[in-house]
Amino acid sequence: MAQYQHIESALIHGGIYGDKTTGAVNVPIYQTSTYEQQGLGQNTGWEYSRTGNPTRAALEALIAELEGGTAGFAFASGLAAITTVLSLFRSGDKILISSNVYGGTFRLLDQVFQQFGIGYAIADTTNLAAFEAAITPEVRAVLVESPANPLLTVTDLAAVSEIAHRHGLLSIVDNTFMTPYLQRPLELGADIVVHSATKYLGGHSDLIAGLAAVRDSALAARLAFLQNAAGAVLGPFDSFLLIRGIKTLGVRMDRHVENAEKAAAFLRNHSAVKKVYYPGLPDAQGYEINRRQAKNGGAMISFELDEKHEIRQFFSSLKLIALAESLGGVESLVCHPATMTHASIPRKIREAVGITDGLIRLSIGIENAEDLLADLEQAITESEVR
Ligand SMILES: *Cc1c(COP(=O)(O)O)cnc(C)c1O
């Protein structure tokens, strides 16, 4: 029986806590590939570390508990998690993806899985009627992000899962931007939740990892089989780092969001800013839905400067906020989706969904908010066309 009621405690005490043999408060790093067997057909329950490793198992139990699932899986990257989940499907099947899906997920479907006959279709999942109309007989699953990358569009996860189930589809949610601290898709009806744990869960920009969690035991068994069969597992040391990162997720997210709310308000009130995308702003697309399904608006913000500002200059003028791919680390990062994270999406598709060349995406870190706003202000001033 868990000795706690709240997720802040589960982040620290959830999954498998400490080490029974020594009393160590942290799960040891079991840096081993194999395990000695007592005799033929006799073993300790551990046979080979691709199949199972105690450090990874502790992390897998933790993500299952945090997401409200029954089984968790740890992978070498977010895309390895998504690859393994997509391996549930077969030639002739189609995956319906939301129009603002992560660029790497799109590339994986478009340039890898399509070669094996697993196709995809794109639907605007913020429009439930359009989403339902896009379900053809070949569609076997829907894969959505909410808020989605990089326009922070909100999809009603409970409604999409309900429609998916009515049509016999699996509902898969990439919960990278929110983390279970802010949003738990399995509790909203999703069948599979996936993460790039590289981002907020790790939280320190020091590892690449992916996670998945499910509720259904048959689905869990199939994923366990695929995880072992394909072998894109997370190593023991990175599993330890990720457990360590997750312990502070609550305090980090609180500060990320506090800073992001200040930055969104600052950008919204700035005369040089044409548009701000942040699900925590009351007039944002999907604000009410997000409020219902998530704790708050998260810490990702996208915005566009007006024509009197030059974005190339804006990027090079930032001093504290670093220009880099990725997100969710303690340090604030800025990126240019059109040429960085979403460059693998053809320009025509990109522009049709609103990822313009002027779009700027911020991952708000946990620095002092005044320092962040001052950096944005000075870079906006520097980027003014003279
Ligand atoms: C980064 C990211 C991924 C890919 O994860 P990796 O750990 O880089 O493989 C998938 N989905 C989203 C939403 C991401 O931000």
The ligand as a MOL file (V3000), in Angstrom:
LIG
                    3D

  0  0  0     0  0            999 V3000
M  V30 BEGIN CTAB
M  V30 COUNTS 15 15 0 0 0
M  V30 BEGIN ATOM
M  V30 1 C 11.7100 15.2730 -28.7440 0
M  V30 2 C 10.3760 14.7000 -28.9780 0
M  V30 3 C 10.2290 13.4070 -29.4690 0
M  V30 4 C 11.4210 12.5340 -29.8420 0
M  V30 5 O 12.1040 12.1670 -28.6920 0
M  V30 6 P 13.6870 11.8100 -28.6970 0
M  V30 7 O 13.9520 11.5300 -27.2620 0
M  V30 8 O 14.3950 13.0080 -29.2300 0
M  V30 9 O 13.8490 10.6380 -29.5740 0
M  V30 10 C 8.9490 12.9140 -29.6370 0
M  V30 11 N 7.8720 13.6640 -29.3500 0
M  V30 12 C 7.9790 14.9180 -28.8890 0
M  V30 13 C 6.7560 15.7040 -28.6010 0
M  V30 14 C 9.2300 15.4890 -28.6800 0
M  V30 15 O 9.3400 16.7380 -28.2530 0
M  V30 END ATOM
M  V30 BEGIN BOND
M  V30 1 1 1 2
M  V30 2 1 2 3
M  V30 3 2 2 14
M  V30 4 1 3 4
M  V30 5 2 3 10
M  V30 6 1 4 5
M  V30 7 1 5 6
M  V30 8 2 6 7
M  V30 9 1 6 8
M  V30 10 1 6 9
M  V30 11 1 10 11
M  V30 12 2 11 12
M  V30 13 1 12 13
M  V30 14 1 12 14
M  V30 15 1 14 15
M  V30 END BOND
M  V30 END CTAB
M  END
